[in-house]
Amino acid sequence: MATMSSKYNPLTALKNLLSGANKTDSSNHPNSFSSRQEKEEAYEAIERGTLMVPLEKIVGSVGRYHDFDSQFRTHTARVDERQKNIIIAMREGKKLPPISLYQIKNDYYILDGHHRFRAAKELGRSHILSRILELLPSKNTLENKLYIEKIGFRDKGGLTECIELTELGHTKHLEWQINEHREALTRERQQEVSYEQAAADWYTTIYRPLAKIIATSDLVRSFPGRSVDDLYLYISVHQWEKGKKRKYGIGIDKLIPTDMEAFRAKMAEHKEQEYPEMKREITVFILFNIEGKYEQRIFDKLLALDEVREVHTVHGSIDMIAKVTLTRDLLTSDAELLSQFIQSTIRQWKGVVSTQTLMPGMSRIKDVDRCHL
């Protein structure tokens, strides 16, 4: 099978760049590698090997911005024969060498392979094989410290994905989980398990199931500025490491056992699409006292709410009863959810004099009555 060689060596090129060789005036270009490198103080280099990189994450060029526009097209009206030949080779499935990229955090810059990158885009490819040299940011910012910490945790465990936490110093809790899991696997398999092996299994059988449950629950919407991984850390530390007993939201113990390995075993019984939701329904009855002239209007407004299942007008010391079903995540209290619902809806309505709430304890619903002939 035909191959095409690449004459660029990322390490040699980086040395030239740092020493001032081949220096250009590219620092003012919107996607300038040199300005980004200077801004992040990214000079320490680590070879990341050859990986498939999403085209959308390749944002600029190293030193050749004069030759290509923002879409990596050559500044010429004539057909680029080299580009044409590369497209043909890609269509025919010929093996081409990986392009060479510099990585600064989540962005990539092309050192060698502009035509191959452009050809991949024109062919509708989503990824391209790339040889990567990462430049680690050293500027003293919270964002950079978080980045260094998360990739350090990822690399120590040999993982391919990062855990996105928003506070420093918390990856030690994840390392505790991996070490605990390592001991459990060693006992289970009756042979020594490495940290990297335990990390890979932890990621698949413990981290990912719980993160998936949290993500599908929309729980993160209640915590602005926090990530799914922040909530994974909070829940898992309290369930498995600290073993704290909450005064509310204890329903989570049924979904997430206080033993990490028990949770792993439970999740092994489900396919990913069958993971239980981190939600619970509660039913309450709301009793109303209403000004007479507003009774019909409030009756209709209650029926229009999705949460309201039944509405009844009654005679006596109260005027109306509504049966309401609310859904909460397992970390929220019933009282908090109910108070928020009433304050944001019913208490805003003109004509409502007062309300009382009744929350059932033990309940049982009989079959619907039938008429027998």
Residue pairs with C-beta under 8 A, 6 or more apart in sequence:
1 94
1 95
2 89
2 94
2 95
3 94
3 95
3 96
3 97
4 89
4 96
4 97
5 97
6 97
6 98
6 99
6 100
6 112
6 113
7 112
8 100
8 111
8 112
10 47
10 100
10 101
10 102
10 111
10 112
10 131
10 133
11 45
11 47
11 133
13 62
13 100
13 111
13 112
14 45
14 102
14 133
14 135
16 22
17 23
17 34
17 62
17 63
18 43
22 63
24 34
24 63
24 66
26 32
26 33
26 34
26 35
26 63
26 65
26 66
27 34
27 35
27 38
28 35
29 35
29 60
29 65
30 60
30 70
31 59
31 60
31 61
31 65
31 70
31 109
32 60
32 65
33 60
33 61
33 62
33 63
33 102
33 104
33 109
36 42
36 60
36 104
36 107
36 109
37 43
37 104
37 135
39 139
40 104
40 105
40 135
40 137
40 138
40 139
40 144
41 137
41 138
41 139
42 104
42 135
42 136
42 137
42 138
43 135
43 138
44 135
44 136
44 138
45 133
45 134
45 135
45 136
46 133
46 134
46 136
47 132
47 133
47 134
48 103
48 132
48 133
48 134
49 131
49 132
50 98
50 129
50 130
50 131
50 132
51 129
51 130
51 132
52 127
52 128
52 129
52 130
53 101
53 108
53 127
53 128
53 129
53 130
53 132
54 126
54 127
55 117
55 120
55 121
55 125
55 126
55 127
55 128
56 126
57 106
57 107
57 108
58 101
58 108
58 109
58 110
58 117
58 128
59 107
59 108
59 109
60 107
60 109
60 110
61 68
61 72
61 109
61 110
61 114
62 102
62 109
62 110
62 111
63 111
64 110
64 114
66 75
67 74
67 75
67 114
68 74
68 75
68 114
68 118
69 75
71 118
71 121
72 110
72 114
72 117
72 118
72 121
73 118
74 80
74 83
80 115
82 115
83 115
83 118
83 119
86 96
86 115
86 116
86 119
87 119
87 122
87 123
89 96
90 96
90 116
90 119
90 120
90 123
90 125
91 123
96 116
96 129
97 113
98 113
98 128
98 129
98 130
98 131
99 110
99 112
99 113
99 114
99 116
99 117
99 128
99 129
99 130
99 131
100 110
100 111
100 112
100 113
100 130
100 131
100 133
101 108
101 109
101 110
101 111
101 113
101 130
101 131
101 132
101 133
102 108
102 109
102 111
102 132
102 133
102 134
102 135
103 109
103 132
103 133
103 134
103 135
104 134
104 135
104 137
105 137
105 147
108 130
108 132
110 117
111 133
113 128
113 130
116 128
117 128
120 128
136 148
137 144
137 147
137 148
138 144
142 168
145 168
146 165
146 166
146 168
149 165
149 168
149 169
149 171
150 162
150 163
150 164
150 165
150 171
151 162
152 171
153 159
153 162
153 163
153 171
153 174
153 175
154 160
154 161
154 162
154 163
156 175
156 195
156 199
157 178
157 195
157 196
157 199
157 200
157 202
157 203
158 196
158 199
158 200
159 199
159 200
159 203
161 203
163 171
163 174
163 207
163 229
163 232
164 227
164 228
164 229
165 171
165 227
165 229
165 230
165 233
166 225
166 226
166 227
166 230
167 230
170 233
173 233
173 236
173 237
173 241
174 207
174 233
176 241
177 202
177 206
177 207
177 236
177 240
177 241
177 260
178 195
178 198
178 199
178 202
179 195
179 198
180 240
180 260
181 198
181 201
181 202
181 206
181 260
181 261
181 264
182 193
182 194
182 195
182 197
182 198
184 261
185 193
185 197
185 198
185 201
186 192
186 193
205 264
205 267
205 268
206 260
206 263
206 264
206 267
207 232
209 263
209 267
209 270
209 272
209 275
210 232
210 235
210 236
210 256
210 263
210 267
211 228
211 229
211 232
212 272
212 275
213 255
213 275
213 276
213 277
213 278
214 220
214 228
214 231
214 232
214 235
214 278
215 228
216 275
216 277
216 278
217 277
217 278
217 279
217 329
218 329
219 231
219 278
219 329
219 331
220 226
220 227
220 228
220 230
220 231
222 329
222 332
223 230
223 231
235 252
235 256
235 331
236 260
238 244
238 246
239 252
239 253
239 256
239 257
239 258
239 260
239 263
240 258
240 259
240 260
240 263
243 258
246 252
248 332
248 333
248 334
248 336
249 330
249 331
249 332
249 333
251 280
251 330
252 278
252 330
252 331
255 276
255 278
255 330
256 263
257 263
257 266
267 275
270 276
278 329
278 330
279 327
279 328
279 329
279 330
280 327
280 328
280 329
280 330
281 325
281 326
281 327
282 325
282 326
282 327
282 328
282 334
282 337
282 338
282 359
283 309
283 323
283 324
283 325
283 359
283 360
283 363
284 323
284 324
284 326
284 338
284 357
284 358
284 359
284 360
285 321
285 322
285 323
285 324
285 357
285 358
285 359
285 360
286 321
286 322
286 324
286 342
286 346
286 355
286 356
286 357
286 358
287 318
287 320
287 321
287 355
287 356
287 357
287 358
288 298
288 318
288 319
288 320
288 321
288 322
288 346
288 352
288 353
288 354
288 355
289 318
289 319
289 352
289 353
289 354
289 355
290 298
290 319
290 320
290 351
290 352
290 353
291 351
291 353
293 351
294 349
294 350
294 351
294 352
295 313
295 319
295 320
295 351
297 351
298 320
298 349
298 351
298 352
299 311
299 313
299 320
301 349
302 308
302 311
302 320
302 322
303 311
305 324
305 345
307 324
307 325
307 326
307 341
308 322
308 323
308 324
309 323
309 324
309 325
310 321
310 322
310 323
311 320
311 321
311 322
311 323
312 320
312 321
312 322
313 319
313 320
314 320
314 321
318 356
324 341
326 337
326 338
326 341
328 334
328 337
334 359
338 357
338 359
342 355
342 357
346 352
346 355
347 355
